[in-house]
Amino acid sequence: MIAELEKAYPPPDRQGFTIFMTGLSGAGKSTIAKILYSKFLERGDRPVTLLDGDIVRQNLSSELTFSKEHRDINVKRIGFVASEITRTGGSPFAPDRAVCQNAG
């Protein structure tokens, strides 16, 4: 019983978390995310997943345009994937805070 509770409610140092990078195109979000990603990998104490917006768009949302509506759909998709990775203990990075807050 205790083991099941510990599995369902791990301590903070074993829980997943998400970092959302926001900003204009070319502002350095991907560069900063890659640096953070490598630092977390160096620590080696958590699984880490990097969700780069351009790569996710290419593989998950390639049918979408860059209209406001389609950008919001894309970010919601990224938010969903990020929330699933976080829920299972990973640490994803994804863009656009405003829409992602409503995605998971």
N, C-alpha and C positions, 0 to 999 in steps of 0.2 A: 504494500500500500504506500509506504513512504517512498520507495523507489519510483513508483508511478507518479506521485506528486512532484518529486524532484525532476522527473523527466518532463512533466507538463509545465512546471514553473521553475525553470533553471535560475540560478543566481545571476545578477546583472553581468558579471564577467563572462558568462557563457551564453548570454542572449544575443540575438542578432540586432543590428541597427542599420539604418540607412542614412546616407549623406546625399542630399540633393544639391546639385550645383546649378545656379541660375545666372543668367547674364546674356549679353548680346553675343551674336555670332562673332567669333574671332577674339573674344575677351580673355581666353585662356582657361576656360572651364576644363577642357580635355587635358591640358598640360598639368593643371593642378590635380585633377583626378588621378592621372597616371603617377604623379609623385606620391600622393596619399596611398594609392594602391600598392606601390612598391614598398613604402614604409610599413604598411600593415603586413605585407608578405614577409618582410624582414623580421618582424616581431614573431611571426609564426604561431601565434596563440589563438587565431581565429581563421575560419574559412573566409575568403574574400572574393567577391565577384565585381567586376567592373562592367557597367552597362553604359557604353558610350552611345550618345544619342544618334550619331550618324550611322553607326553599325547596326543599332537596333532598328532604326528607320529602314535601312536597307533589307534587313532580314525579317522584320515583323510587320512593317507598315509601308512596304514599297508601293502599294497602290494609292497612298495618300499624297496630296499635293502639299504646298506650304501655305495654304489658306489658314486663317485663324481657326476655323472649325476643325480642319484636319490636323493642325499642330496640336490642338487640345486633345483630339482623339489619340494621337500618337503618344502624348505625354501620359494620358490615362492608361494606355497599354503598358508603357514603361513602368508606371506606378504599380500596376497590378503585378507584373513580373517581379519588381523590387520587393513588394510586400510578401510575395510567396517565398522569395529567397530569404528575406529577413525572418519570416515566421519559422523557417527551418534552421536558423542559426547562422546564415551567411551575412555578408556586409556589402550590399550593392551600392553603387554610385549611379545617380541618374539626374537628369536636368529638370528644370522648371517647377519650382516649389509650389506656386499657386494652384496649378492643376493637380499636381501629385498629392496634395493634402486631401483632395476629394476622391482620389483614385483607389485608395486601399481601405 
